[in-house]
Amino acid sequence: MKEIIQEYKKDMMVTLTIEDLGSDGEGIGKLDGYPFFVKDALPGDVIEAKVMKAKKNYAYARLIKILEPSKDRIQPPCGCHKQCGGCQIQALSYEAQLTYKENKVKNHLLRIGGFLEREIKQVMNPIIGMEEPFHYRNKAQFPFGLDKEGRIVTGFYAGRTHSIIPNTDCILGVPENQVILEHILDYMNTEQIKPYQEETHQGLVRHALIRKGFATGELMVCLVINGGSLPKQEKLIERLQTVPGMTSISYSINREKTNVIMGDTIKTIWGSESIRDFIGSVEFKISPLSFYQVNPVQTEKLYSLALEYANLSGQETVWDLYCGIGTISLFLAQKAKQVYGVEIVPQAIEDAKENAKINHITNAEFYVGKAEEVLPEQYEKHGVYADVIVVDPPRKGCDEVTLQTMLTMKPKRIVYVSCDSATLARDLRILCDGGYELCEVTPVDQFGHTVHVETVCCLQRVNM
Ligand code: SAH
């Protein structure tokens, strides 16, 4: 490879045509193969940028002027989107976002997975986008603090800082968030309840957690406080219970100097301890500390595809690795003979068991542990068997040991649900070299306006 002689220096101005997006949503433009990463620049933009930091193989530059906007650039609907950074690509039309995500998966299969263009064409389905790419999140955590004038504010942290930009109406969240936050601010102002301040470790209210069951309409509010109790809590309850759907009001005690939002102790002060939601016909109980998918509408589409790809007749033994709270396991259990879930976080397994119970599902069993330890151990010691193995790993993908054990166990089908198409492509290559054929690849958009994309794949065993 030709060595790139780095000739760019800080403060130099460059003109770039943006070609791609980086992993954090930064635009990437190249000059003689040397890439510049530019925040807020979008594919198709021609821009003027100022070099901020130039390294040997790449540079960071700041967007100074858009000379020619990308044809896919739109006026972002949220006025705070630049400061917030949560929606990395909100200025890209939703259609263009979907195309970008679809191409990202394709390119990873091609470049990292080593699949041929022709093979990819045969297996790849169009991305499943959202019907409504806003208000899709069922959970939000808003920090509280003081502005420069000493007023109580809530909103979001400005990108990579802990200063709060006031905004009670994040467009990814449910409309009820705003109503609830206004009630909390009103209660704090009237009753003189102080927000928490990190620098001094003084003040009471740190965060408000709001969750909604989309299928049930049930709402939960949990205030995270730096103290043992909530003064005049009845005044808060009075206000919040007027919000239609309010089901659970609680506080969580967190007195630590920490970035972790929730404390371990939860005290319910009104209504139920939890709310309910459904994904498909499976019911979930959600408490303030439960793990739960944040976009239940797209999750249902994603996991329904996983179920379809598992192609169950009722006789199968299925392993669901990285099972979390068992969403996929419980989906599968309705169609399989027996399901085994494996998950590293004990609390998630507690929830999975509880959710199985609520749904009267008796053919799902759960193990706490690492997939790469539990699966080989169960296979070697007990000779466990699988007709189908489903995996839904975190972004780093499956451990090599897990993949090898799966290959040794020779299930008829493997369903791979992924939140990172680069590690997905890497793992698919290993599985395909080990005797599987890639049959279906479907990207699903769970997080509109971010660069993330989920993918569900079906693999069939070829050499019996
Ligand atoms: N399908 C799940 C979500 C999967 S997200 C659900 O419905 O809830 C990936 C999960 O893998 C997380 O819950 C994470 O805790 C778990 N995990 C991470 N590393 C793991 C490992 N080595 N073995 C097993 N589980 C792991």
Boltz pocket constraint, residues with backbone or C-beta under 6 A from the ligand:
constraints:
  - pocket:
      binder: B
      contacts: [[A, 291], [A, 321], [A, 322], [A, 323], [A, 324], [A, 325], [A, 326], [A, 327], [A, 328], [A, 342], [A, 343], [A, 344], [A, 345], [A, 348], [A, 369], [A, 370], [A, 371], [A, 372], [A, 392], [A, 393], [A, 394]]
      max_distance: 6.0
